[in-house]
Amino acid sequence: AKYTVGFSSTGGPLFYINIQDNIEAHGPRHIDNEGDVEGDPVFAEVVEGFEVIQRILALPRNEDDSLNTRVQIVDTYVVESDAK
């Protein structure tokens, strides 16, 4: 889903924020060319502060499209949901 936050499967404390719905590529039902199920664990959803995401998107990038500036999550909180 759009604006979900997940851990990168490349290892280390790397995370990503989906800026579009990409369940086809990263969801638990995706199967790669070798028949293995892929999926980075999604652990949160951004519910406010979308302007911060836009500022991150505007940061300079390396040739491989990774950020060349360190970005950290420094504060989070739980929003109660009626969803079951």
Backbone torsions as a table, in degrees:
resi	resn	phi	psi	omega
1	ALA	NA	157.0	-179.9
2	LYS	-66.4	140.9	177.8
3	TYR	64.9	30.2	170.1
4	THR	-91.2	156.3	-177.6
5	VAL	-117.2	131.8	-179.0
6	GLY	-138.4	162.5	174.2
7	PHE	-86.8	139.5	178.4
8	SER	-73.7	139.1	179.0
9	SER	-78.3	0.5	-179.9
10	THR	-78.4	-5.3	178.7
11	GLY	95.6	162.2	-179.9
12	GLY	81.2	177.2	-177.0
13	PRO	-85.6	49.9	-179.5
14	LEU	-95.7	142.2	177.3
15	PHE	-132.9	166.1	175.5
16	TYR	-139.5	156.9	173.3
17	ILE	-117.3	121.1	177.0
18	ASN	-69.2	125.5	177.7
19	ILE	-100.6	1.9	173.1
20	GLN	-150.2	163.9	178.5
21	ASP	-74.3	111.2	-178.8
22	ASN	-124.9	37.9	179.6
23	ILE	-57.1	-28.9	179.0
24	GLU	-62.2	-36.0	-176.4
25	ALA	-90.9	-32.4	-172.6
26	HIS	-121.7	0.7	-178.3
27	GLY	-76.2	165.2	-175.9
28	PRO	-66.2	-12.6	-179.4
29	ARG	-94.2	-2.7	-179.3
30	HIS	-72.3	132.7	178.0
31	ILE	-118.2	128.1	-178.4
32	ASP	-79.8	-176.2	-176.1
33	ASN	-63.5	-20.6	-179.5
34	GLU	-98.5	6.8	177.4
35	GLY	85.5	5.7	179.4
36	ASP	-86.5	143.2	177.2
37	VAL	-79.4	128.7	178.5
38	GLU	-109.0	162.7	173.4
39	GLY	162.7	121.5	173.9
40	ASP	-81.7	137.7	-179.1
41	PRO	-69.2	124.2	175.6
42	VAL	-94.8	129.8	-174.0
43	PHE	-124.4	-2.4	-177.5
44	ALA	-159.8	168.6	175.2
45	GLU	-135.3	134.6	176.7
46	VAL	-77.5	124.3	-179.1
47	VAL	-114.4	-10.9	173.6
48	GLU	-157.2	168.8	-179.7
49	GLY	82.0	28.4	-178.2
50	PHE	-61.2	-24.4	177.3
51	GLU	-64.7	-28.4	176.7
52	VAL	-67.0	-40.3	177.1
53	ILE	-61.2	-41.6	178.4
54	GLN	-63.3	-37.9	177.1
55	ARG	-66.2	-39.0	176.9
56	ILE	-64.2	-42.9	179.6
57	LEU	-61.2	-27.2	-178.6
58	ALA	-83.9	-6.3	-178.8
59	LEU	-69.3	152.1	177.9
60	PRO	-60.9	148.1	-177.8
61	ARG	-124.5	157.0	174.6
62	ASN	-82.3	174.7	-179.7
63	GLU	-59.6	-29.7	-179.7
64	ASP	-87.2	11.3	179.2
65	ASP	75.3	5.6	174.8
66	SER	-80.4	155.9	178.7
67	LEU	-72.0	142.1	174.8
68	ASN	-100.4	12.6	175.4
69	THR	-123.6	134.9	180.0
70	ARG	-71.3	133.1	176.8
71	VAL	-123.2	130.2	-178.8
72	GLN	-125.2	146.1	168.4
73	ILE	-85.5	117.7	-176.8
74	VAL	-107.7	-12.8	178.6
75	ASP	-156.9	139.3	176.1
76	THR	-142.7	163.9	172.5
77	TYR	-152.7	158.9	-177.8
78	VAL	-91.9	131.3	174.6
79	VAL	-106.6	121.4	179.3
80	GLU	-65.3	142.2	-178.0
81	SER	-124.9	147.7	175.4
82	ASP	-85.1	-8.6	-178.8
83	ALA	-67.0	145.0	179.3
84	LYS	-120.3	NA	NA
